[in-house]
Amino acid sequence: MNRKVDILIKDAKIIDGTGRRAYRGNVAIDKGCIARVGNTSQLTGNHQINAKNKIITPGFIDCHTHDDRVLLDDPDMTNKITQGVTTVIAGNCGISLSPFLPGDWEMPIPMPLLGKKNQYCFPSFSDYIRAFNSSPPALNAAFLCGHNTLRAEAMKGDIDRCAEQNEIDQMQEKIRESILHGAIGLSSGLMYPAGFAAPTSEVTALAAEAGRLGGLYATHLRNEAEGLIKSVEEAAEIGRKGNLPVILSHHKVTGRPNWGDTKISLRKIERLAESQTIHLDAYPYTASATALMPERLQIAEEILIVSSEKHPEKTGKYLTEIAKEWGISKIKAAQKLLPAQAIYFAMDEGDVRRVLTHDLTMIGSDGIPGTKFPHPRLWGTFPRVLGYYSREVGLFPLETAIHKMTGLTAKVFGFRNRGVLRKGAIADIAVFDPTTVIDRADFSAPKQRSAGIDHVIVNGEIVLENGIRTSARPGRVIEREA
Ligand SMILES: [Zn+2]
């Protein structure tokens, strides 16, 4: 007699997330989990999906995001769901929305990337989790605790110095509270004003506390230009002394004179990986995006304005153009636009490809939501890796591309039973057309939905069907099981 399961996906090509070659088969989903993979005879689905000529894979894990606030404010998460993403990792680059309570001092850069003062309203991580669970988003999320957030609060905005012992104690206490309530580790953003004055010893003391509780350390390096190699060494030292795994965020080298230096950084990382756990994430573009910092203009070939509080009419325009229009220098124009966000065209395609193909590299969008004119990575990262870099450029086989978004990421972050398509795993799934999948968002129209992603399932519930969003919001907080 035929047994009924919740969902049966038929006639697909299965890429299971481990890096193993694709094979044909069916996938049965029942009670939130994968009930069977391969031959599903004797099973019928309450809901059946015909996936002929399509690929079925584990849902993608976006391991580098700044989605802390948007998960609460816009829980449909359409920009990610339509890319096949089923889990995001928030709290990167040293900025997390919690635990933090603003004071009567100005929030340092880069904290405004996540929200205004009144939007930082979660003094403890458990407050944030309560808000998340009271109105869950469409996809799963895991959270890092941000060093910049912690130190801005502990030092009451007086961040241009190293922290005193009592301030380090306070930060450690917050890390404990966060990890005990489900955070997966510590992030830092040492390039930013909020973190730059922190000596290695300060970060190590915090990383050690995270490590003691089973967390990991993800870092936006102190310098991604001429100081790249020294910064990689610093991150590795923090990992060794803190006794915890390290993830080098959005690995790249910026500034034309430094192009090509990823050859050296990757060799260095390979050597480090022989004796400690270290991985990378990267996004598939030659432009970065963050706060507009006039002192950093020289690293970029060109700068595109994403937002400006004082001159919103300049959104989507190039700085060169704006400076010309105003008849002033680019530095002066940048100062006039502050506070603002910008896209920096500062990388070389060769470096981007070298990092993407490296065995230790996972895919993370680094997308920054909440502006009218975001970097296109927010809407396009995953289909771009699949459609452009794998299919069109031939940078790596589809199986490798998918491993970098699923199995590898789940393993590095300690997400047990996710990131792989096998019996018993949790049913986070994407079904896409390998011949049409592609990003459509670009630097002139950055909020375009990608093509070719057909079905997305989160925790066994369909959130995208035939390219159309359902109303389901089955997302959960995912913890690290090291
Ligand atoms: Zn960053």
Residues whose N, C-alpha, C, O or C-beta is under 5 A from the ligand:
A	BS01	ZN	C93 H220
